[in-house]
Amino acid sequence: MVYVIGSEARIEKRDVALGTQTQQCVTILSGLSAGDRLGAGDLSKLKGGTFVKIQDAP
């Protein structure tokens, strides 16, 4: 499961299928589309429907 930043900057939970996993990388086989924005940081504070402020990575 991942948190996707959906329409109107709301968090959506989304199930994903995982493929190959290493210590540095995980391949996601399905559940995401090109251009999807993911939530990162303190994920314990996120839940479905929460509004977020979008910041670009430095």
Order of alpha helices (4+ residues) and beta strands (2+ residues): beta-beta-beta-beta-beta
